[in-house]
């Protein structure tokens, strides 16, 4: 692992040489490939569809992948709790959702 860290230090300086104009088309292509899988999301189940929808729309509005993932985690956990299917939620999801909730509340109070 240490060797990989040293290699990443060497290659990270090269990443700064690439202008943002060159990376933008790649991000569009990645976005295209990600959107192709949207048809496979089960939107008939609110516990799947609503978090997926939030995950898709929050990122462009907030410019934050952290906010995107947090909204999806919290929505999934809350919807499953409201459905009474809390046994279907992994205990780690409760922990991560609580951390994201703290992150959002802390951001509001700051």
C-alpha positions in Angstrom: 0.0 0.0 0.0 2.8 2.4 0.8 4.2 1.9 -2.7 0.9 2.8 -4.2 0.8 6.0 -2.1 4.3 6.9 -3.4 3.2 6.3 -7.0 0.1 8.4 -6.5 2.2 11.3 -5.3 4.2 11.1 -8.5 1.2 10.9 -10.8 -0.9 13.5 -9.0 1.4 16.2 -10.3 0.6 15.1 -13.8 -3.1 15.3 -13.2 -2.7 19.0 -12.5 -1.3 19.5 -16.0 -4.5 18.4 -17.7 -6.7 21.5 -18.2 -10.4 21.4 -17.1 -11.5 21.9 -20.7 -10.0 18.4 -21.5 -11.8 16.7 -18.6 -15.3 18.2 -19.2 -16.0 15.9 -22.3 -15.0 12.9 -20.3 -17.4 13.8 -17.5 -20.2 14.1 -20.0 -19.5 10.6 -21.3 -19.4 9.3 -17.8 -22.7 11.0 -17.0 -24.2 9.4 -20.2 -23.1 5.9 -19.1 -24.5 6.5 -15.6 -27.9 7.7 -17.0 -28.2 4.6 -19.2 -28.7 2.5 -16.0 -31.6 4.7 -14.7 -34.0 2.5 -16.7 -33.1 -0.4 -14.4 -34.1 1.5 -11.2 -37.3 0.2 -9.6 -39.3 3.4 -9.3 -42.5 1.5 -8.3 -41.0 1.0 -4.8 -40.8 4.4 -3.1 -37.9 3.3 -0.9 -35.8 2.7 -4.0 -37.3 5.3 -6.4 -37.2 8.4 -4.1 -33.6 8.0 -2.9 -32.6 7.3 -6.5 -34.4 10.5 -7.7 -32.8 12.5 -4.9 -29.4 11.1 -5.7 -29.8 12.1 -9.4 -31.1 15.6 -8.8 -29.3 16.8 -5.7 -25.8 16.8 -7.1 -26.4 19.2 -10.0 -28.2 21.7 -7.7 -25.6 21.5 -4.9 -22.4 20.7 -6.8 -21.6 18.3 -4.1 -21.4 14.5 -4.3 -21.4 14.4 -0.5 -24.8 16.1 -0.5 -26.1 13.7 -3.2 -25.1 10.6 -1.4 -26.3 11.9 2.0 -29.7 12.7 0.6 -30.0 9.2 -0.8 -28.9 7.5 2.3 -31.2 9.5 4.6 -34.2 9.2 2.3 -33.8 5.4 2.0 -33.5 4.9 5.7 -36.4 7.2 6.6 -38.7 5.7 4.0 -38.0 2.2 5.1 -38.7 3.2 8.7 -42.0 4.9 7.7 -42.9 1.7 5.8 -42.3 -0.3 9.0 -39.6 -2.3 7.2 -36.7 -1.3 9.5 -35.4 -4.9 9.5 -34.6 -4.5 5.8 -32.2 -1.6 6.6 -28.7 -2.7 7.5 -27.5 -1.3 10.9 -24.6 0.5 9.1 -27.2 2.4 7.1 -28.6 3.8 10.3 -25.1 4.9 11.4 -24.2 6.5 8.0 -27.6 8.2 7.8 -27.2 9.6 11.3 -23.7 10.9 10.4 -25.1 12.5 7.2 -28.0 14.1 9.2 -25.5 15.5 11.6 -23.5 16.8 8.6 -26.5 18.6 7.2 -27.7 20.0 10.5 -24.1 21.2 11.3 -24.0 22.9 7.9 -27.3 24.7 8.6 -26.1 25.9 12.0 -22.7 27.2 10.8 
